[in-house]
Amino acid sequence: MLNLLLSIIYCRSRTKLKENPLAILYYHHVFETKNQYHPDDIIAVEFDKKIKFLSKYFTILSLPDAMRLLKTKRLPPKALVITFDDGYQDNFTIAAPILKNHACPATFFISTRGVEEGYLWNDEVEQLIKNTTKKVISKDIIGEKITINNNDEKKQAFELLLSKLKFLSDNKRTLQLKKLADELGNIEFKRTMMTEQQINTLHNDGFTIGAHTHSHTIVSTETNENCRAELLTNKQKLESIIKSPVDYLAFPNGLYGRDFQKSHCDTAKELGFKAAFSTNDGGAISTNTIWEIPRFMPYRKQHSLFSLSIAKIAGEHV
């Protein structure tokens, strides 16, 4: 029944669009067990079931193959791409083995400062809050006082701090993070990100490695010069690791018009990227610009509804 419903939706999409649309999903973490600081991220057993289910009902393509087929209007019905953002170590230790077990291709968009330092700025915030015994964060950090008396308040504080700090430039955010560390107590941060060796192994295993800026900054918060440096540094460092071209870029946070704009797309093109990706809802077709290709994540938990949401979003929000 599900296969029939999906076929009907994609048939209608093809009639309307004159070609099959491409759906691209994005993930961040795959945890072994539920993580209260990342409640929307999937756990291993659920991810395994989801990839198995999607492999049955969709044609899951590598990103390079999908882009070639998209350009020539030769995408099959129910074409799907799986992507991951940031470069977390659980992508290598948990997600990749599951993907390989189901012969499922995927792309990993990686921020290289995290590879070098072992963690990203948002991981600093999380680990500082988790490990502190302090009960208050002063208004000097984001302009309002935050209480952190218990685990629930710490989780809320983490979400609030991220929502504010991510819209600062990298330099301004670094200053505020130092203030936060001074208030909560400096700690030895644990590695959360993949190593160079792990990234190279993913590449050698046939997965696609993509760029995600060097410092995981929203490029619209940066000057044009800093944006160019973020993209170029990221691209060059990844290419040095895998000894191959890095052709694709996913903009952090990723909403076109707010988090990145045409000027940033122009910079990506100038630096030799072949395409760039957003987090705007929708499917991709050949007439779309290749510098803001949509990616999305339906939040339906039940597999059949999740699949139908993919089909609906891919065909109706182009």
N, C-alpha and C positions, 0 to 999 in steps of 0.2 A: 504493500500500500504506500509506504514512504517513497519507494523508488518511483512509483507512478506519479505521486504528487510533485516530487522534485522535477520529474520529466516535464510535467505540465507547466510548472513555473518557468523552467528554463526555455521551453518552447515558446511561451509567451514573450519572454525577454528577447529571444532571438528575433521573433517577428517584429517587436517594437524597435529594437536596436540595430537590426540587420546583421548581427553577429552575436556570438556567445560572450557574455561578460566574464571577467576574471575576478574571483574573490580572493582577498589576501587577509589572513588572520594574523594577529600579533599577540605574543605572550611576553612575559618578563621572567618570572620565576616558575620552577616546578619544585615544590617542597615534598619532603617525605611525609610530613604531617602538617596539619593546619597551623598557620603562623598568624598570631593575632595582629601583628603589625602590617601584614599583607593579606587581608581577608579575601580579596578578590583573586588572588593567585591560586592556581590549581595545585593539587597534590598528585603524587606519582600514580597512585592506583586509578584515580579519575582520568589523568592524562593518558594512561595506557588504554583505558576503555574508549576514550574519545578518539584517539588516533586510529584505533582498530575500527571503530564505527565509521569514521570519516573515510577511511581507506576503502570501505565497502561501498559507499554511496557516492563518492566524489572521485575525480581524477586529480590526484595530488601531484603537482609538478614542481621541479626545481625552479627557482626564480629566473635563471638565465633562459631555460626552455620556455617558461611562460611568457617572458618578454619577447622572445623571438616569434612565438605563435601569436601573441597579441598584435604585434606590429603588422603581421600579414593576414590578420583576421582568420586564423586557422585554429583558434582555441577550441577544444572539445567542449561539449556541454558539461556543466558541473566542474569546471576547472577551478582548482584551489591551490593556494600557496600557503605554507606555514612559515612564519618568521618569529624571531625572538629579538628583543631589544636589550641593550646595555652590556651583556657579556658576563652574566653571573655564573659562578662556578657550578651551580646546580644544573645549568644548561648542559654542561659537559658530563657531570657525574650521574645525573638522573634523566634528563630529557633525551640526550643523544642516544643512550642505549635503548630506550623505548622506541625512538624513531627508527633506529637501525633494525630493531627486531621486526618492525612492520614495513621495512624497506621504504620508509617515508622520507623524502628529501625535505630539507629546511634551510633557512638562511638565518645567520646570526649577525645582527648589527651591533658593533662593539665600540665602546668608548675606551680609548687607549690609556688615559690617565689611570683609570681603574686597574688596568693590567699592570702598569708600572708601580703604582702605590699599593695595590691590593684591595682597594675599596673606592667607592665613589662618594661625593659629598653627602648624598642622602643617607649613605651607610654610616657616615660619621655621626649624623644627627641621631640615627636610630641607636647606635651603640652607646653614645654619650647618655641618652635618656635612659636606656635600659640599665646602665651600670651605675648611675649616680645615686647617692643617698640624699641629695639635696631635695627640697620640697617645693622650690619656687624657681621659675625662670623669670628674670627681670624684664621690664619693658624695653631695655636697651637692645634686645635682639630683633624683635619685629614690631615694637611700638606698643605692646600690651603685655601685662603681667600674666604668667601662666602658672597654675598650681599643678604639681606632679606628686600628689600624696600617695597614689596607688597605681596599680597596673592600668586600670581604665583611664585614669587621667594622663598617664604617660603615653598611652596609645593616642589619645585625643591630641595631646601636645605634639606628638610626632607628625600627625596628619596636618595640624595647623601650621607648624613650622615649615613643612615641605611646601604647603600651598602658598606661603609667602616668600620663602627664600628662593624658590625656583625661578621667580620673576625678577631676580637681581642678576646683574652681570657677574661673571665668574670672579672678578676682582673684588667687587662689593660683597659678594656672598662669602668669599674666603675670610674677609675681615670680620663678618658677623659670626662665622663658625669659630674663629679664634676666641671671640668674646664668649661664645657659648661654652667652649671648652674651659676657659678660665673660670666661668661660673660653676660648671657642673663637675669639674675635676678632670684633668687630662688622663687619658687611658691609652693602653696599647691596643690599637685597632686590629681586629681579626680580619684576615683575608676573606673577601666575599666574591671576588672576581676571578675569572679564568686566568691562567698563566699563559705565557707565550707558547710553551710546549703544548698545552691543551688546545689552544687555538690552531696551532699547526696540525695537530692530530685531527681535529674536526675537518680542516681543509683537505688533508690527505685521505680522509674517509669519504670525501665526496660532497660534504656540505659546503654551502656558499658562505663566504665571509664578507660582511658589508660594513660600511662606516656609520658612525653615530656621534660625530664630533669627538675631540680629544677629551674635554673636561666635562662632557655631558651637560652642556649649557644650552639654554634656549637662545637660538642665534639672533632673534629679534631684540634681545637685551644687550647685544654686543655691537661695537662699531663695525663698519664694513671691513676695516683692517683686521680686527680681532676675529671676525667671522671667517675671513679667508684663512687666517692662521689656524683656526680650530679645524677647519675642513682639510687643509693641506697637511697639517701635522698628523691628523688622524689617518688619512689615506696613506701617507708615506710610511708611517710606523706599522700599519697593518700589512702593507705590501712587503715590508722588510721581514715581517714574521713569516708570512706564507710564501714568499718568493713568487708571487703572482699578482696580476692586476686586481685592484679592488674597484669594481665598476658601479656599485650601488650604494646609495646613501639614504638613511632614514633620519629625518630631522627629530631631535628630542622634543618631547611633548606633542609636537607634530600637527597642530591645527593650522592649516594654511590661512593666512590673513591675520593671524594673531602671533603665532610662534615662529613663523617664517613667511617671507613674502617673495615676490618675483625677483627682487635684487639678489636674494640668497640663492634662488634657483639658478640665476645667471652665473653666480660665482661657482656653484657646483658644476655647471656645464663647462665653464672656463677651465676648471681644474681637472677635467677629463672624466668625470662621472658620466655614466650612460643614462641614468635615471635616478629620481629621488622619490621618497615615499612619505606620506602624511599619516595622520590618524583620523582623518575625516571619514565619515561613513560613506560607503558606496562601493560599487564594482568598477572595474576599469575596462574601457573599450578602446579601440585603436584611434578614435578621434580625440580622446583625452590628451592633455599635455602630459608628457612623461616626467615632469618635474614636481608633480604633487599627486602622485598616484595614491588613491585611498587605500587604507587598511582599517579593519574594524574587528571588534570582538563582541559577538552576541552574548548576553548574560543569561540566556536560558540554560537551566541546568539539565533538563531532560533532553536526551540525545536527539530524539526525533524533532522536537521543537527547535533545538539548537541548529539542526541541519536546515530546517525550513526557514529559519531566520537568515541563515547565510544566503540561501537562494533568493529570498525576498529582498534583502539589502543589496545584493549584487545587481539585481535587475531593475530596481525601482529608484535608486538614489544616485544614478550616474550623473 
